Amino acid sequence: MLREERELCYKHRDAYYEAIKRGEIEETNNNNKKKELKRLKALFEKHCPKSWVAHFEKIREDSEKFTKLTKLTTTTTTKENNNNNNNNN
C-alpha cells in the first residue's frame, strides 16, 4: 500500500470515527446523520484494506470498553469513599 493510499485510509477512518463520536455526544438519531454516517463508513471501508478496517474496529471497541470500565471503576470508588467518609462522621 502506497503512502498516499495509507493517508487516504487514515483520513476516512478519522472522519468516520469523529462522526461516531459526535453522534454519541449529541445523542440524536435523525435520518440525515444516519445517512452521513453510512456514507463515511462506506468511504472508510472503500479506502482501507479489510484487514485494516477490522483492526481499527477492534482497537475502537477495546478503547470504548476500557473507557466504560474506567468510568465505572471511578464512580464505584468515589461512592465507596463517600460512604466511608459518611460512616466516619
PyRosetta script that sets phi, psi and omega in degrees:
from pyrosetta import init, pose_from_sequence

init()
pose = pose_from_sequence("MLREERELCYKHRDAYYEAIKRGEIEETNNNNKKKELKRLKALFEKHCPKSWVAHFEKIREDSEKFTKLTKLTTTTTTKENNNNNNNNN")
pose.set_psi(1, 129.3)
pose.set_omega(1, -179.0)
pose.set_phi(2, -75.1)
pose.set_psi(2, 159.6)
pose.set_omega(2, -178.7)
pose.set_phi(3, -57.1)
pose.set_psi(3, -43.9)
pose.set_omega(3, -179.6)
pose.set_phi(4, -61.9)
pose.set_psi(4, -38.7)
pose.set_omega(4, 179.0)
pose.set_phi(5, -67.0)
pose.set_psi(5, -40.7)
pose.set_omega(5, 177.4)
pose.set_phi(6, -62.7)
pose.set_psi(6, -44.6)
pose.set_omega(6, -179.5)
pose.set_phi(7, -63.0)
pose.set_psi(7, -38.0)
pose.set_omega(7, 177.4)
pose.set_phi(8, -66.1)
pose.set_psi(8, -40.7)
pose.set_omega(8, 177.1)
pose.set_phi(9, -60.0)
pose.set_psi(9, -50.1)
pose.set_omega(9, -179.2)
pose.set_phi(10, -61.2)
pose.set_psi(10, -39.6)
pose.set_omega(10, 179.9)
pose.set_phi(11, -60.2)
pose.set_psi(11, -46.8)
pose.set_omega(11, -178.8)
pose.set_phi(12, -72.5)
pose.set_psi(12, -34.9)
pose.set_omega(12, 175.1)
pose.set_phi(13, -61.4)
pose.set_psi(13, -48.9)
pose.set_omega(13, -178.1)
pose.set_phi(14, -63.1)
pose.set_psi(14, -40.4)
pose.set_omega(14, 179.0)
pose.set_phi(15, -63.6)
pose.set_psi(15, -42.8)
pose.set_omega(15, 180.0)
pose.set_phi(16, -64.4)
pose.set_psi(16, -48.1)
pose.set_omega(16, -178.5)
pose.set_phi(17, -68.0)
pose.set_psi(17, -33.7)
pose.set_omega(17, 176.6)
pose.set_phi(18, -65.6)
pose.set_psi(18, -39.6)
pose.set_omega(18, 177.8)
pose.set_phi(19, -65.0)
pose.set_psi(19, -38.5)
pose.set_omega(19, 176.3)
pose.set_phi(20, -62.0)
pose.set_psi(20, -47.2)
pose.set_omega(20, -178.9)
pose.set_phi(21, -60.9)
pose.set_psi(21, -44.6)
pose.set_omega(21, 178.8)
pose.set_phi(22, -61.7)
pose.set_psi(22, -40.6)
pose.set_omega(22, 179.3)
pose.set_phi(23, -63.5)
pose.set_psi(23, -37.8)
pose.set_omega(23, 178.7)
pose.set_phi(24, -67.9)
pose.set_psi(24, -37.3)
pose.set_omega(24, -179.1)
pose.set_phi(25, -71.3)
pose.set_psi(25, -46.2)
pose.set_omega(25, -176.9)
pose.set_phi(26, -75.8)
pose.set_psi(26, -25.8)
pose.set_omega(26, 178.9)
pose.set_phi(27, 52.8)
pose.set_psi(27, 41.5)
pose.set_omega(27, 174.9)
pose.set_phi(28, -116.4)
pose.set_psi(28, 143.9)
pose.set_omega(28, -176.6)
pose.set_phi(29, -123.4)
pose.set_psi(29, 45.5)
pose.set_omega(29, 179.5)
pose.set_phi(30, -76.1)
pose.set_psi(30, 161.9)
pose.set_omega(30, -174.0)
pose.set_phi(31, -64.7)
pose.set_psi(31, -35.3)
pose.set_omega(31, 179.8)
pose.set_phi(32, -62.5)
pose.set_psi(32, -41.3)
pose.set_omega(32, 180.0)
pose.set_phi(33, -69.5)
pose.set_psi(33, -36.7)
pose.set_omega(33, 177.0)
pose.set_phi(34, -64.2)
pose.set_psi(34, -42.1)
pose.set_omega(34, 178.6)
pose.set_phi(35, -64.3)
pose.set_psi(35, -42.7)
pose.set_omega(35, 179.5)
pose.set_phi(36, -63.5)
pose.set_psi(36, -41.1)
pose.set_omega(36, 178.2)
pose.set_phi(37, -63.2)
pose.set_psi(37, -42.1)
pose.set_omega(37, 177.5)
pose.set_phi(38, -61.6)
pose.set_psi(38, -42.2)
pose.set_omega(38, -179.4)
pose.set_phi(39, -63.8)
pose.set_psi(39, -44.7)
pose.set_omega(39, 179.6)
pose.set_phi(40, -65.3)
pose.set_psi(40, -38.1)
pose.set_omega(40, 178.1)
pose.set_phi(41, -65.7)
pose.set_psi(41, -40.5)
pose.set_omega(41, 178.8)
pose.set_phi(42, -62.2)
pose.set_psi(42, -41.1)
pose.set_omega(42, 177.6)
pose.set_phi(43, -65.6)
pose.set_psi(43, -42.0)
pose.set_omega(43, 177.1)
pose.set_phi(44, -57.9)
pose.set_psi(44, -48.7)
pose.set_omega(44, -178.5)
pose.set_phi(45, -70.2)
pose.set_psi(45, -29.1)
pose.set_omega(45, 179.4)
pose.set_phi(46, -71.7)
pose.set_psi(46, -39.2)
pose.set_omega(46, -172.0)
pose.set_phi(47, -96.8)
pose.set_psi(47, -1.8)
pose.set_omega(47, 178.6)
pose.set_phi(48, -122.5)
pose.set_psi(48, 142.8)
pose.set_omega(48, 174.8)
pose.set_phi(49, -60.4)
pose.set_psi(49, 148.8)
pose.set_omega(49, -178.0)
pose.set_phi(50, -55.5)
pose.set_psi(50, -39.9)
pose.set_omega(50, -179.2)
pose.set_phi(51, -65.0)
pose.set_psi(51, -33.1)
pose.set_omega(51, 177.9)
pose.set_phi(52, -70.8)
pose.set_psi(52, -42.7)
pose.set_omega(52, 178.7)
pose.set_phi(53, -57.9)
pose.set_psi(53, -47.3)
pose.set_omega(53, 179.3)
pose.set_phi(54, -61.0)
pose.set_psi(54, -42.4)
pose.set_omega(54, 179.5)
pose.set_phi(55, -63.2)
pose.set_psi(55, -47.5)
pose.set_omega(55, 179.8)
pose.set_phi(56, -63.5)
pose.set_psi(56, -39.5)
pose.set_omega(56, 178.8)
pose.set_phi(57, -63.8)
pose.set_psi(57, -41.6)
pose.set_omega(57, 179.0)
pose.set_phi(58, -62.3)
pose.set_psi(58, -44.5)
pose.set_omega(58, 179.0)
pose.set_phi(59, -61.5)
pose.set_psi(59, -43.8)
pose.set_omega(59, -179.4)
pose.set_phi(60, -63.7)
pose.set_psi(60, -43.7)
pose.set_omega(60, 179.1)
pose.set_phi(61, -63.0)
pose.set_psi(61, -44.3)
pose.set_omega(61, 178.8)
pose.set_phi(62, -62.8)
pose.set_psi(62, -39.5)
pose.set_omega(62, 179.0)
pose.set_phi(63, -64.7)
pose.set_psi(63, -41.9)
pose.set_omega(63, 177.7)
pose.set_phi(64, -63.1)
pose.set_psi(64, -42.8)
pose.set_omega(64, 178.6)
pose.set_phi(65, -62.0)
pose.set_psi(65, -43.0)
pose.set_omega(65, -179.6)
pose.set_phi(66, -63.3)
pose.set_psi(66, -43.3)
pose.set_omega(66, 179.5)
pose.set_phi(67, -62.0)
pose.set_psi(67, -45.4)
pose.set_omega(67, 179.0)
pose.set_phi(68, -63.0)
pose.set_psi(68, -43.2)
pose.set_omega(68, 179.8)
pose.set_phi(69, -64.0)
pose.set_psi(69, -41.9)
pose.set_omega(69, 179.0)
pose.set_phi(70, -62.8)
pose.set_psi(70, -43.9)
pose.set_omega(70, 178.4)
pose.set_phi(71, -63.0)
pose.set_psi(71, -43.2)
pose.set_omega(71, 179.5)
pose.set_phi(72, -62.3)
pose.set_psi(72, -45.7)
pose.set_omega(72, -179.7)
pose.set_phi(73, -63.4)
pose.set_psi(73, -43.5)
pose.set_omega(73, 179.6)
pose.set_phi(74, -63.9)
pose.set_psi(74, -43.7)
pose.set_omega(74, 179.4)
pose.set_phi(75, -63.2)
pose.set_psi(75, -45.5)
pose.set_omega(75, -179.9)
pose.set_phi(76, -63.3)
pose.set_psi(76, -44.0)
pose.set_omega(76, 179.6)
pose.set_phi(77, -63.6)
pose.set_psi(77, -41.8)
pose.set_omega(77, 179.1)
pose.set_phi(78, -63.0)
pose.set_psi(78, -43.9)
pose.set_omega(78, 179.1)
pose.set_phi(79, -63.3)
pose.set_psi(79, -42.0)
pose.set_omega(79, 179.9)
pose.set_phi(80, -64.1)
pose.set_psi(80, -41.3)
pose.set_omega(80, 178.9)
pose.set_phi(81, -65.2)
pose.set_psi(81, -39.8)
pose.set_omega(81, 177.9)
pose.set_phi(82, -64.5)
pose.set_psi(82, -41.7)
pose.set_omega(82, 178.2)
pose.set_phi(83, -63.9)
pose.set_psi(83, -41.7)
pose.set_omega(83, 179.2)
pose.set_phi(84, -65.2)
pose.set_psi(84, -38.9)
pose.set_omega(84, 178.8)
pose.set_phi(85, -67.1)
pose.set_psi(85, -38.0)
pose.set_omega(85, 179.2)
pose.set_phi(86, -67.8)
pose.set_psi(86, -37.3)
pose.set_omega(86, 179.7)
pose.set_phi(87, -70.9)
pose.set_psi(87, -28.2)
pose.set_omega(87, -179.7)
pose.set_phi(88, -78.1)
pose.set_psi(88, -15.5)
pose.set_omega(88, -177.8)
pose.set_phi(89, -90.0)
pose.dump_pdb("model.pdb")
